[in-house]
């Protein structure tokens, strides 16, 4: 199936997709701040530039977009055009994620991934439960398994 929009329009649309300060990330940042937690944002000194960094707990949180990180959920669907390109792109993203997680783990950092599907289209109460889960994880010093 051919693309429905001209290449220059598609290019402009794709260029508008944010890599940071996304809506799910902002929900998590504002919510955790409201809960009294303080953090650094996109710390370039750490592998993968985690979305939120909590030096006090030596912990980091990544807020991942389900499409870009190939999450097996309701929000992920491999495009029907340029399928091989997208399969390779997403596989490369997943490899980069795994490498960053491994390096953070080796450096003694705890890492939590929050997925877009946990937030997008959810009610405020459901988002509060995700925020509480993040806060409990931070303060408990638990190390989660990564998906």
C-alpha positions as CSV (number, residue, x, y, z in Angstrom):
1,X,0.0,0.0,0.0
2,X,1.3,3.4,-1.0
3,X,1.7,6.2,1.5
4,X,-1.3,8.5,1.5
5,X,0.8,11.7,1.9
6,X,3.6,13.2,-0.2
7,X,7.2,12.5,1.0
8,X,7.8,16.1,2.1
9,X,4.7,16.1,4.2
10,X,5.6,12.7,5.7
11,X,9.1,14.0,6.5
12,X,7.6,17.0,8.2
13,X,5.2,14.8,10.2
14,X,8.0,12.5,11.3
15,X,10.3,15.4,12.3
16,X,7.6,16.6,14.6
17,X,7.7,13.5,16.7
18,X,9.5,14.3,20.0
19,X,12.2,12.2,21.5
20,X,11.9,13.8,24.9
21,X,9.3,15.8,26.9
22,X,6.6,13.5,25.5
23,X,3.1,13.5,27.0
24,X,3.7,10.2,28.9
25,X,7.0,11.5,30.2
26,X,5.5,14.8,31.3
27,X,2.7,12.9,33.2
28,X,5.3,10.9,35.1
29,X,7.5,13.8,35.8
30,X,4.8,16.1,37.0
31,X,3.2,13.3,39.1
32,X,6.4,12.2,40.8
33,X,7.3,15.9,41.5
34,X,3.9,16.3,43.0
35,X,4.6,13.3,45.2
36,X,7.7,15.1,46.6
37,X,10.3,13.3,44.5
38,X,13.1,15.3,43.0
39,X,15.1,14.2,40.0
40,X,17.4,15.1,37.1
41,X,16.0,15.0,33.5
42,X,17.8,13.3,30.6
43,X,21.2,13.1,32.3
44,X,23.8,12.8,29.5
45,X,26.4,11.4,31.8
46,X,24.5,8.1,32.1
47,X,24.1,5.5,29.4
48,X,20.9,5.9,27.4
49,X,20.2,9.4,28.9
50,X,17.4,8.2,31.2
51,X,14.3,10.3,31.3
52,X,14.4,10.7,35.1
53,X,17.4,10.2,37.3
54,X,17.3,9.9,41.1
55,X,20.9,10.2,42.3
56,X,19.7,9.8,46.0
57,X,18.5,6.3,45.2
58,X,21.0,5.6,42.4
59,X,17.9,4.9,40.2
60,X,16.7,5.8,36.8
61,X,13.3,5.7,35.0
62,X,12.8,5.4,31.3
63,X,9.4,6.4,29.9
64,X,9.3,4.4,26.7
65,X,7.0,4.9,23.7
66,X,5.5,1.5,22.7
67,X,6.0,1.9,19.0
68,X,9.6,3.2,19.0
69,X,10.7,0.5,21.5
70,X,8.8,-2.4,20.1
71,X,6.6,-3.1,23.1
72,X,4.3,-6.1,22.7
73,X,1.0,-4.3,23.6
74,X,-2.1,-2.7,22.2
75,X,-0.3,0.4,20.9
76,X,2.3,-1.4,18.8
77,X,1.6,-2.2,15.2
78,X,4.3,-2.7,12.7
79,X,3.6,-0.4,9.7
80,X,2.4,-2.2,6.5
81,X,4.7,0.0,4.3
82,X,8.4,-0.1,4.4
83,X,8.1,-3.0,6.9
84,X,11.7,-4.1,6.7
85,X,12.9,-0.6,7.4
86,X,10.7,-0.3,10.5
87,X,11.6,-3.8,11.7
88,X,15.3,-2.9,11.5
89,X,14.8,0.5,13.1
90,X,12.9,-1.0,16.1
91,X,15.3,-3.8,16.5
92,X,18.2,-1.3,16.6
93,X,16.3,0.7,19.2
94,X,15.8,-2.4,21.3
95,X,19.5,-3.3,21.1
96,X,20.4,0.2,22.2
97,X,18.0,-0.1,25.1
98,X,19.4,-3.4,26.2
99,X,23.0,-2.0,26.0
100,X,22.1,1.0,28.1
101,X,20.3,-1.2,30.7
102,X,23.3,-3.5,30.9
103,X,25.7,-0.5,31.3
104,X,23.6,1.1,34.0
105,X,23.3,-2.3,35.8
106,X,27.1,-2.8,35.7
107,X,27.5,0.7,37.1
108,X,25.2,-0.1,40.1
109,X,22.1,1.8,38.9
110,X,18.6,0.4,39.3
111,X,16.4,1.0,36.3
112,X,12.6,1.0,35.9
113,X,10.8,1.2,32.5
114,X,7.4,2.8,32.3
115,X,5.6,2.1,29.1
116,X,3.4,4.5,27.1
117,X,0.5,2.0,27.2
118,X,0.5,2.1,31.0
119,X,-0.5,5.8,30.7
120,X,-2.0,6.6,27.4
121,X,-5.8,6.6,27.4
122,X,-5.9,5.9,31.1
123,X,-7.8,7.7,33.7
124,X,-6.2,10.0,36.3
125,X,-6.8,7.3,39.0
126,X,-5.0,4.7,36.8
127,X,-2.1,7.1,36.3
128,X,-1.9,7.6,40.0
129,X,-1.4,3.9,40.5
130,X,1.5,3.9,38.0
131,X,3.0,6.9,39.9
132,X,2.6,5.2,43.2
133,X,4.2,2.1,41.8
134,X,7.2,4.2,40.7
135,X,7.5,5.9,44.1
136,X,7.2,2.5,45.9
137,X,9.9,1.1,43.7
138,X,12.2,4.0,44.3
139,X,11.9,4.0,48.0
140,X,12.0,0.2,48.4
141,X,15.4,-0.2,46.6
142,X,13.8,-3.2,44.7
143,X,15.4,-4.1,41.4
144,X,12.7,-5.0,38.8
145,X,13.0,-7.4,35.9
146,X,13.0,-5.7,32.5
147,X,10.7,-6.6,29.7
